[in-house]
């Protein structure tokens, strides 16, 4: 049975190979790609992508580019006069911010449930999104509460980490006369950056432990996040060095996966970027200008292309989506009998052939 983090790499590779390549099923790949997106495993496993952005064309007097910088009719500030539509614009911005916050919480809940669906898909080597949602939506709600607690706690600690030194510097008068206190300010900034790096590293470690180990414990024992952390910390306590090696090796593997799958992801990205570039060139050739219709079409078309690109990248990153959870499961199974029994089930007992009863000997006459 694998014990160290190094020993778990080969079983995880074999696990991914058996699930994905022994009997290739496109439906399995497509579902795992969607699960990988919604569970944020692409970011966690090292297959990162950063969708590009298009810069707005600048207006020029030569009119060499057919699109003006801004569409006509938008409210503006002229000679200190505030447009009467400013209130509507501010209202729309406020509604947009509120919608973004609501969508963020909705996605966070979906992400919490799909962490369990990904765990179940890798453990059983079969991805079923509908069945997984019905099975784990309550556990996902508990994990969602943990993520909320973690977000609020880290936000408060970060505000304290940044705000307290600034308040001390302001109260001591360092901010009013920088030249006199330049040495203290430099030392303070160096210490603040060091504390921030420690804080960021600690938060990243907690997130990895929650995704890789807390989720399986909560799923298999139906625990809330507090009891799940209690069980997990009890496992980590006697083996701090082995868990630290796991985190370090996973970082190395994530970097290697990001390089490898980043190169592979260029292929599907080209299938999306090329149609976008063609559409821009066609619009330039026919002399289209910016108006409500073209802006709306550009937003819709660009959003669709972005979603297609994300899904295609997730599709080619499915091996990484399976490997990293499998790596965590094989490492945890050596310390968690409940998981080990499911990950390495005992082979069925061989069936014995039926025993044929011989007929009783017939009575023979004496004499």
C-alpha positions as CSV (number, residue, x, y, z in Angstrom):
1,X,0.0,0.0,0.0
2,X,1.5,3.4,-0.9
3,X,2.4,5.5,2.1
4,X,4.6,8.4,1.0
5,X,3.6,11.1,-1.5
6,X,6.2,9.9,-4.0
7,X,4.7,6.3,-3.8
8,X,1.3,7.7,-4.7
9,X,2.3,9.2,-8.1
10,X,2.4,5.9,-10.0
11,X,-0.9,4.6,-8.7
12,X,-2.6,7.9,-9.5
13,X,-1.3,7.7,-13.1
14,X,-2.5,4.2,-13.4
15,X,-5.9,5.2,-12.0
16,X,-6.2,8.0,-14.6
17,X,-5.1,5.7,-17.4
18,X,-7.6,3.0,-16.4
19,X,-10.5,5.5,-16.1
20,X,-9.8,7.5,-19.3
21,X,-7.8,5.4,-21.8
22,X,-8.5,1.7,-21.1
23,X,-12.0,2.1,-22.5
24,X,-12.3,5.5,-24.1
25,X,-15.7,7.1,-23.8
26,X,-16.3,10.6,-25.2
27,X,-19.3,11.1,-23.0
28,X,-17.2,10.4,-19.9
29,X,-14.6,12.9,-21.0
30,X,-17.2,15.6,-21.8
31,X,-18.9,15.2,-18.4
32,X,-15.5,15.3,-16.6
33,X,-14.6,18.4,-18.5
34,X,-17.7,20.1,-17.2
35,X,-17.1,18.9,-13.7
36,X,-13.6,20.1,-13.8
37,X,-14.8,23.6,-14.7
38,X,-17.4,23.8,-12.1
39,X,-15.3,22.2,-9.4
40,X,-12.4,24.7,-10.3
41,X,-10.1,21.7,-10.7
42,X,-8.4,23.4,-13.7
43,X,-7.1,26.1,-11.4
44,X,-6.3,23.7,-8.6
45,X,-4.6,21.1,-10.7
46,X,-2.3,23.4,-12.7
47,X,-4.1,23.5,-16.0
48,X,-4.6,27.3,-15.8
49,X,-5.8,29.5,-18.6
50,X,-6.2,33.3,-18.7
51,X,-8.7,34.4,-21.4
52,X,-7.4,37.3,-23.3
53,X,-9.1,40.6,-23.6
54,X,-9.6,42.9,-26.6
55,X,-8.5,46.5,-26.3
56,X,-10.9,49.1,-27.5
57,X,-9.7,50.7,-30.8
58,X,-8.7,54.3,-30.5
59,X,-10.2,57.1,-32.6
60,X,-7.9,58.7,-35.2
61,X,-8.4,61.6,-37.5
62,X,-7.2,59.6,-40.5
63,X,-10.2,57.3,-40.2
64,X,-8.0,54.3,-41.0
65,X,-10.0,52.1,-38.6
66,X,-13.7,52.2,-39.2
67,X,-14.8,51.9,-35.6
68,X,-15.0,55.1,-33.6
69,X,-13.8,55.1,-30.0
70,X,-17.2,55.6,-28.4
71,X,-20.7,55.1,-29.7
72,X,-22.8,58.2,-30.2
73,X,-25.5,59.0,-27.7
74,X,-23.6,57.9,-24.6
75,X,-23.8,60.4,-21.7
76,X,-20.8,62.5,-21.2
77,X,-19.4,65.4,-19.1
78,X,-19.3,68.6,-21.2
79,X,-18.1,71.9,-19.7
80,X,-18.9,70.7,-16.2
81,X,-22.5,69.7,-17.1
82,X,-23.6,66.4,-15.8
83,X,-25.6,64.3,-18.2
84,X,-29.2,63.7,-17.1
85,X,-28.7,60.0,-17.8
86,X,-25.9,59.8,-15.1
87,X,-28.4,58.5,-12.5
88,X,-29.5,55.7,-14.8
89,X,-25.9,54.8,-15.5
90,X,-25.1,54.7,-11.8
91,X,-28.2,52.6,-11.1
92,X,-27.2,50.1,-13.8
93,X,-23.7,49.9,-12.4
94,X,-25.2,49.2,-8.9
95,X,-27.5,46.5,-10.3
96,X,-24.5,45.0,-12.2
97,X,-22.4,44.9,-9.1
98,X,-25.3,43.3,-7.1
99,X,-25.8,40.7,-9.9
100,X,-22.1,39.9,-9.9
101,X,-22.1,39.3,-6.1
102,X,-25.2,37.1,-6.4
103,X,-23.7,35.1,-9.2
104,X,-20.5,34.7,-7.2
105,X,-22.4,33.1,-4.3
106,X,-24.4,30.9,-6.7
107,X,-21.2,29.7,-8.4
108,X,-19.6,29.1,-5.0
109,X,-22.4,26.8,-4.0
110,X,-22.3,25.0,-7.3
111,X,-18.5,24.7,-7.0
112,X,-19.0,23.2,-3.5
113,X,-21.3,20.5,-4.7
114,X,-19.2,19.7,-7.7
115,X,-16.1,19.2,-5.5
116,X,-18.0,16.1,-4.2
117,X,-19.2,15.1,-7.6
118,X,-15.5,15.1,-8.8
119,X,-14.5,13.1,-5.8
120,X,-17.2,10.5,-6.4
121,X,-16.4,10.4,-10.2
122,X,-12.7,9.6,-9.6
123,X,-13.4,7.2,-6.8
124,X,-16.0,5.2,-8.7
125,X,-14.3,5.8,-12.1
126,X,-17.6,6.8,-13.4
127,X,-19.0,10.3,-13.8
128,X,-22.7,10.9,-13.4
129,X,-23.6,14.5,-12.7
130,X,-27.3,14.1,-12.0
131,X,-26.7,11.2,-9.6
132,X,-23.8,13.0,-7.9
133,X,-25.9,16.2,-7.4
134,X,-28.7,14.2,-5.7
135,X,-26.3,12.4,-3.6
136,X,-24.0,15.2,-2.5
137,X,-26.1,18.5,-2.5
138,X,-26.4,18.5,1.3
139,X,-22.7,17.8,1.8
140,X,-22.0,20.5,-0.8
141,X,-24.1,23.0,1.3
142,X,-21.9,22.2,4.3
143,X,-18.8,22.7,2.3
144,X,-20.3,26.0,0.9
145,X,-20.7,27.2,4.5
146,X,-17.0,26.3,5.1
147,X,-16.0,28.3,2.1
148,X,-18.0,31.3,3.3
149,X,-16.4,31.1,6.7
150,X,-13.0,30.8,5.1
151,X,-13.6,33.8,2.8
152,X,-14.9,36.0,5.6
153,X,-12.0,35.0,7.9
154,X,-9.3,35.6,5.3
155,X,-10.9,38.9,4.3
156,X,-11.0,40.1,7.9
157,X,-7.4,39.0,8.6
158,X,-6.2,40.6,5.4
159,X,-7.9,43.9,6.3
160,X,-6.3,43.7,9.8
161,X,-2.9,42.8,8.3
162,X,-2.9,45.8,6.0
163,X,-5.0,48.3,8.0
164,X,-3.3,47.9,11.4
165,X,0.3,48.8,10.2
166,X,-1.1,51.7,8.2
167,X,-3.0,53.0,11.2
168,X,0.2,52.7,13.4
169,X,2.3,54.5,10.7
170,X,-0.3,57.3,10.4
171,X,-0.6,57.7,14.2
172,X,3.2,57.8,14.6
173,X,3.4,60.6,12.0
174,X,5.3,58.5,9.4
175,X,2.9,59.3,6.6
176,X,3.1,63.1,7.1
177,X,6.9,63.3,6.8
178,X,8.1,60.4,4.6
179,X,11.7,61.8,4.2
180,X,12.3,61.7,8.0
181,X,10.9,58.2,8.5
182,X,11.9,56.7,5.1
183,X,14.0,54.0,6.8
184,X,11.2,52.9,9.1
185,X,8.8,52.9,6.2
186,X,11.1,50.6,4.2
187,X,11.5,48.2,7.1
188,X,7.8,48.2,7.7
189,X,7.0,47.5,4.0
190,X,9.4,44.6,4.0
191,X,7.9,43.1,7.1
192,X,4.4,43.7,5.8
193,X,5.3,41.9,2.5
194,X,6.8,39.0,4.4
195,X,3.7,38.7,6.6
196,X,1.5,38.8,3.5
197,X,3.4,36.0,1.8
198,X,3.1,33.9,4.9
199,X,-0.6,34.7,5.0
200,X,-1.0,33.8,1.3
201,X,0.9,30.5,1.7
202,X,-1.1,29.5,4.8
203,X,-4.4,30.3,3.0
204,X,-3.3,28.3,0.0
205,X,-2.3,25.3,2.1
206,X,-5.7,25.3,3.9
207,X,-7.5,25.4,0.6
208,X,-5.6,22.5,-0.8
209,X,-6.2,20.4,2.4
210,X,-9.9,21.2,2.2
211,X,-10.3,20.2,-1.4
212,X,-8.1,17.1,-1.3
213,X,-8.8,15.6,2.1
214,X,-11.7,17.4,3.9
215,X,-14.1,16.7,1.0
216,X,-13.6,12.9,1.1
217,X,-14.0,12.8,4.9
218,X,-17.2,14.8,4.8
219,X,-18.5,12.7,2.0
220,X,-17.8,9.3,3.5
221,X,-18.9,10.0,7.0
222,X,-21.6,12.7,6.4
223,X,-19.8,15.2,8.7
224,X,-20.1,18.9,8.9
225,X,-16.9,20.9,8.2
226,X,-16.0,21.4,11.9
227,X,-16.0,17.6,12.6
228,X,-14.3,16.9,9.3
229,X,-11.5,19.3,10.1
230,X,-11.2,17.6,13.5
231,X,-10.7,14.2,11.9
232,X,-8.3,15.5,9.3
233,X,-6.1,17.3,11.8
234,X,-6.0,14.1,13.8
235,X,-4.5,12.4,10.7
236,X,-2.1,15.2,10.0
237,X,-0.7,15.5,13.5
238,X,1.4,12.3,13.6
239,X,2.6,12.7,10.0
240,X,3.2,16.4,9.5
241,X,6.3,15.7,7.4
242,X,4.6,13.4,5.0
243,X,1.7,15.8,4.5
244,X,4.3,18.6,3.9
245,X,6.0,16.5,1.3
246,X,2.6,15.8,-0.3
247,X,2.0,19.6,-0.6
248,X,5.4,20.2,-2.0
249,X,5.3,17.4,-4.5
250,X,1.8,18.5,-5.6
251,X,3.1,22.0,-6.3
252,X,5.9,20.6,-8.5
253,X,3.4,18.3,-10.3
254,X,1.0,21.2,-10.8
255,X,3.7,23.4,-12.4
256,X,4.7,20.5,-14.7
257,X,1.0,20.0,-15.6
258,X,0.5,23.7,-16.2
259,X,3.4,23.7,-18.7
260,X,2.4,20.5,-20.5
261,X,-1.4,21.1,-20.8
262,X,-0.8,24.8,-21.4
263,X,1.0,23.9,-24.6
264,X,-1.7,21.4,-25.5
265,X,-4.4,23.9,-24.8
266,X,-3.0,26.2,-27.5
267,X,-4.6,23.9,-30.1
268,X,-8.3,24.4,-29.0
269,X,-7.6,28.1,-28.2
270,X,-6.7,28.6,-31.9
271,X,-10.1,27.2,-32.9
272,X,-11.7,30.0,-31.0
273,X,-9.3,32.9,-31.6
274,X,-9.2,32.5,-35.3
275,X,-13.0,32.9,-35.8
276,X,-12.9,35.9,-33.5
277,X,-10.1,37.5,-35.6
278,X,-11.9,36.7,-38.8
279,X,-15.1,38.3,-37.5
280,X,-13.2,41.5,-36.6
281,X,-11.6,41.7,-40.0
282,X,-14.9,41.1,-41.8
283,X,-16.5,43.9,-39.7
284,X,-13.6,46.2,-40.6
285,X,-13.8,45.3,-44.3
286,X,-17.6,46.1,-44.6
287,X,-17.2,49.3,-42.6
288,X,-19.3,48.5,-39.5
289,X,-19.3,51.1,-36.8
290,X,-20.0,50.9,-33.1
291,X,-23.7,51.2,-32.1
292,X,-26.1,49.4,-29.8
293,X,-26.6,46.5,-32.2
294,X,-22.9,45.9,-33.0
295,X,-21.9,46.3,-29.3
296,X,-24.6,43.8,-28.2
297,X,-23.6,41.3,-30.9
298,X,-19.9,41.7,-30.0
299,X,-20.6,41.0,-26.4
300,X,-22.8,38.0,-27.2
301,X,-20.4,36.6,-29.8
302,X,-17.4,37.2,-27.5
303,X,-19.0,35.5,-24.5
304,X,-20.0,32.5,-26.6
305,X,-16.4,32.2,-27.9
306,X,-15.0,32.5,-24.4
307,X,-17.3,29.8,-23.1
308,X,-16.4,27.5,-26.0
309,X,-12.7,28.1,-25.4
310,X,-13.0,27.4,-21.7
311,X,-14.8,24.1,-22.4
312,X,-12.4,23.0,-25.1
313,X,-9.4,23.7,-22.8
314,X,-11.1,21.8,-20.0
315,X,-11.7,18.9,-22.4
316,X,-8.0,18.5,-23.2
317,X,-7.2,18.9,-19.5
318,X,-9.4,16.0,-18.4
319,X,-6.3,13.8,-17.6
320,X,-5.1,16.4,-15.2
321,X,-8.6,16.7,-13.8
322,X,-8.6,13.0,-12.9
323,X,-5.0,12.6,-11.9
324,X,-4.8,15.2,-9.1
325,X,-7.9,14.0,-7.2
326,X,-6.7,10.4,-7.7
327,X,-3.3,11.4,-6.3
328,X,-5.0,12.9,-3.2
329,X,-7.2,9.8,-2.8
330,X,-4.4,7.3,-3.0
331,X,-2.4,9.4,-0.4
332,X,-5.3,9.7,1.9
333,X,-6.5,6.0,1.6
334,X,-3.3,4.8,3.2
335,X,-4.4,6.7,6.4
336,X,-8.1,6.4,6.1
337,X,-9.6,2.9,6.2
338,X,-13.0,4.0,5.1
339,X,-11.6,5.4,1.8
340,X,-9.1,2.5,1.3
341,X,-12.0,0.0,1.4
342,X,-13.7,1.8,-1.5
343,X,-10.5,2.6,-3.5
344,X,-9.0,-0.9,-3.1
345,X,-12.0,-3.2,-2.7
346,X,-11.2,-6.8,-1.8
347,X,-11.4,-9.2,-4.7
348,X,-14.5,-11.4,-4.7
349,X,-14.1,-14.8,-3.3
350,X,-13.8,-17.5,-6.0
351,X,-16.8,-19.5,-6.5
352,X,-16.4,-23.2,-5.6
353,X,-17.8,-25.8,-7.9
354,X,-20.9,-27.4,-6.6
355,X,-20.4,-30.7,-4.8
356,X,-22.2,-33.5,-6.5
357,X,-23.6,-36.0,-4.0
358,X,-22.9,-39.6,-5.1
359,X,-26.0,-41.9,-5.1
360,X,-26.1,-44.4,-2.2
361,X,-24.8,-47.8,-3.1
362,X,-27.5,-50.2,-4.1
363,X,-28.2,-53.2,-1.8
364,X,-26.6,-56.4,-3.1
365,X,-28.2,-59.8,-2.2
366,X,-26.0,-61.9,0.1
367,X,-25.1,-65.3,-1.0
